[in-house]
């Protein structure tokens, strides 16, 4: 029964891909910030990983250096080296949504929701996100898991450390750094009333997450500190 319920709701989620494919013979995508920047950048990152380090020179006649590419140190970008760009994007899109579904389901079950209701709400919230959400990494998708881990109030084991490292390495520093303070307030609200809040566990999770998040975005910090000004500086001014 458990598997059947998951299969039903995952099939509902798959209609996002199946309906356009059967109607027009191809998948659909929201173009803004994807076809003009996000996927284009990922394509070049994939070529760099494949050995074509000069491919970055296509941006502004070589004025954009490799360390300006936002997600170049994220392990998920290896998909763009192994697959065609379009295939890599859709694999990432499906993978992030599956992670989001699994994490939200796990959290809702921890909050004593029924199996059906947990699967239903997980399906609804995943179906509400747009394509740009999935290209940023898995930070937001795994946020329910971070809450779950905090309110579970158990000692972290090797599996948890590996998950946290993987989440941090595949998160966007700019967009996902705010998850840490939000994690504190949300977990504080949801923490079991009969237990004292485990600040040590929260700080441990936050430190590991931030450390690996910083590690996979260190090139951007370097670029801001030691390279020439970004084009956004003039845009902002």
WOMOSUL-V958375 format. One record per residue. N is the residue number from 1. RES is the residue in one small letter. SS is DSSP state (alpha for helix, beta for strand, coil for the rest). NEAR is the number of other ideal C-beta (glycine too) atoms within 10 Angstrom. Layout:
# WOMOSUL-V958375
N,RES,SS,NEAR + N,RES,SS,NEAR
This chain:
# WOMOSUL-V958375
1,x,coil,7 + 2,x,alpha,9 + 3,x,alpha,7 + 4,x,alpha,7 + 5,x,alpha,15 + 6,x,alpha,17 + 7,x,alpha,11 + 8,x,alpha,13 + 9,x,alpha,21 + 10,x,alpha,16 + 11,x,alpha,11 + 12,x,alpha,15 + 13,x,alpha,18 + 14,x,alpha,12 + 15,x,alpha,11 + 16,x,alpha,17 + 17,x,alpha,14 + 18,x,alpha,12 + 19,x,alpha,12 + 20,x,alpha,14 + 21,x,alpha,12 + 22,x,alpha,9 + 23,x,alpha,9 + 24,x,alpha,9 + 25,x,coil,7 + 26,x,coil,9 + 27,x,coil,15 + 28,x,coil,13 + 29,x,coil,17 + 30,x,coil,11 + 31,x,coil,10 + 32,x,coil,12 + 33,x,coil,12 + 34,x,alpha,18 + 35,x,alpha,11 + 36,x,alpha,9 + 37,x,alpha,12 + 38,x,alpha,19 + 39,x,alpha,20 + 40,x,alpha,14 + 41,x,alpha,20 + 42,x,alpha,25 + 43,x,alpha,18 + 44,x,alpha,21 + 45,x,alpha,23 + 46,x,alpha,21 + 47,x,alpha,18 + 48,x,alpha,19 + 49,x,alpha,16 + 50,x,coil,13 + 51,x,coil,9 + 52,x,coil,12 + 53,x,alpha,11 + 54,x,alpha,10 + 55,x,alpha,16 + 56,x,alpha,22 + 57,x,alpha,14 + 58,x,alpha,13 + 59,x,alpha,16 + 60,x,alpha,10 + 61,x,alpha,7 + 62,x,alpha,10 + 63,x,coil,11 + 64,x,coil,16 + 65,x,coil,14 + 66,x,alpha,16 + 67,x,alpha,17 + 68,x,alpha,18 + 69,x,coil,20 + 70,x,coil,21 + 71,x,coil,22 + 72,x,coil,20 + 73,x,coil,17 + 74,x,coil,20 + 75,x,alpha,12 + 76,x,alpha,20 + 77,x,alpha,22 + 78,x,alpha,14 + 79,x,alpha,19 + 80,x,alpha,26 + 81,x,alpha,15 + 82,x,alpha,12 + 83,x,coil,15 + 84,x,coil,11 + 85,x,alpha,16 + 86,x,alpha,13 + 87,x,alpha,12 + 88,x,alpha,21 + 89,x,alpha,23 + 90,x,alpha,17 + 91,x,alpha,15 + 92,x,alpha,22 + 93,x,alpha,19 + 94,x,alpha,15 + 95,x,alpha,15 + 96,x,alpha,24 + 97,x,alpha,20 + 98,x,alpha,14 + 99,x,alpha,19 + 100,x,alpha,23 + 101,x,alpha,22 + 102,x,alpha,17 + 103,x,alpha,24 + 104,x,alpha,25 + 105,x,alpha,23 + 106,x,alpha,17 + 107,x,alpha,23 + 108,x,alpha,21 + 109,x,alpha,16 + 110,x,alpha,16 + 111,x,coil,11 + 112,x,coil,8 + 113,x,coil,16 + 114,x,coil,10 + 115,x,alpha,14 + 116,x,alpha,13 + 117,x,alpha,12 + 118,x,alpha,21 + 119,x,alpha,24 + 120,x,alpha,18 + 121,x,alpha,16 + 122,x,alpha,26 + 123,x,alpha,21 + 124,x,alpha,13 + 125,x,alpha,14 + 126,x,alpha,25 + 127,x,alpha,14 + 128,x,coil,8 + 129,x,coil,15 + 130,x,coil,11 + 131,x,alpha,19 + 132,x,alpha,13 + 133,x,alpha,18 + 134,x,alpha,23 + 135,x,alpha,21 + 136,x,coil,20 + 137,x,coil,28 + 138,x,coil,25 + 139,x,coil,22 + 140,x,coil,20 + 141,x,coil,26 + 142,x,coil,28 + 143,x,alpha,21 + 144,x,alpha,23 + 145,x,alpha,21 + 146,x,alpha,25 + 147,x,alpha,24 + 148,x,alpha,21 + 149,x,alpha,25 + 150,x,alpha,22 + 151,x,alpha,22 + 152,x,alpha,17 + 153,x,coil,15 + 154,x,coil,10 + 155,x,coil,10 + 156,x,coil,15 + 157,x,coil,8 + 158,x,alpha,7 + 159,x,alpha,8 + 160,x,alpha,17 + 161,x,alpha,13 + 162,x,alpha,10 + 163,x,alpha,16 + 164,x,alpha,24 + 165,x,alpha,17 + 166,x,alpha,15 + 167,x,alpha,26 + 168,x,alpha,24 + 169,x,alpha,19 + 170,x,coil,26 + 171,x,coil,29 + 172,x,coil,20 + 173,x,alpha,19 + 174,x,alpha,11 + 175,x,alpha,13 + 176,x,alpha,23 + 177,x,coil,16 + 178,x,alpha,11 + 179,x,alpha,22 + 180,x,alpha,17 + 181,x,alpha,10 + 182,x,alpha,12 + 183,x,alpha,19 + 184,x,alpha,17 + 185,x,alpha,9 + 186,x,alpha,17 + 187,x,alpha,22 + 188,x,alpha,13 + 189,x,alpha,9 + 190,x,alpha,14 + 191,x,coil,17 + 192,x,coil,10 + 193,x,coil,4 + 194,x,coil,5 + 195,x,coil,9 + 196,x,coil,8 + 197,x,coil,15 + 198,x,coil,18 + 199,x,alpha,10 + 200,x,alpha,9 + 201,x,alpha,18 + 202,x,alpha,20 + 203,x,alpha,12 + 204,x,alpha,18 + 205,x,alpha,23 + 206,x,alpha,18 + 207,x,alpha,12 + 208,x,alpha,18 + 209,x,alpha,23 + 210,x,alpha,17 + 211,x,alpha,13 + 212,x,alpha,18 + 213,x,alpha,25 + 214,x,alpha,15 + 215,x,alpha,13 + 216,x,alpha,23 + 217,x,coil,23 + 218,x,alpha,13 + 219,x,alpha,17 + 220,x,alpha,22 + 221,x,alpha,12 + 222,x,alpha,11 + 223,x,alpha,17 + 224,x,alpha,11 + 225,x,alpha,7 + 226,x,alpha,8 + 227,x,coil,13 + 228,x,coil,9 + 229,x,coil,9 + 230,x,coil,13 + 231,x,alpha,12 + 232,x,alpha,8 + 233,x,alpha,10 + 234,x,alpha,8 + 235,x,alpha,7 + 236,x,alpha,7 + 237,x,coil,6
